[in-house]
Amino acid sequence: MTTTSSVPSPPRPRLLRLPDFRRLWIGDTVSQAGAAVTVLALPLVAMPPRSSSPGSAVPTPAPRRPPAPGCGTRSRRA
């Protein structure tokens, strides 16, 4: 006959009752949810819709503005 000695173990605290662990757990959960949304949403935002023309997938340069008066120009008076 085998007998097992049961040594009483100290009571373990419930982790979610500890405020530091709860903050860590909630923060990690929010971080993982944000990463999952990013993995799903980023390709959808980066890709143009299929109904658009092929040229719309190529980024166009930003329009250039004329420089402000007096910026980068020197007036030469003789």
Helices and strands as residue ranges (DSSP letters): G 15-17, H 19-46, G 54-57
